[in-house]
Amino acid sequence: MAKGIRWQLIENAVSQQEGLKIERTDMEEEARLMVREQMAAYGQSMIDDQLIESLSQHYLNDTNHVQKLYERARQRKVLAI
């Protein structure tokens, strides 16, 4: 738990220092990645792009997933620095 809090503090500091902004497009990409990861976990690696887009839009419209998508997008941007 302490490592998680420490990472969150570092992530917040880097985000502020670098002026990182999480756009809707960042969250859309995370939703697509999340769908692909979940489908791959069930052995479905060949998925129609239309299905991926549909499922990712479902995630973006679900308030329970929006925060997770935001955090994943921010983490990805922080690690890319």
Buried (B, 14 or more C-beta within 10 A) or exposed (E): EEEEEEEEEEBEEBBEEEEBEBEEEBBBBBBBBBBBEEBEEEEEEEEEEEEBBEBBBEBBEEEEBBEBBBBBBBBBBBEEE
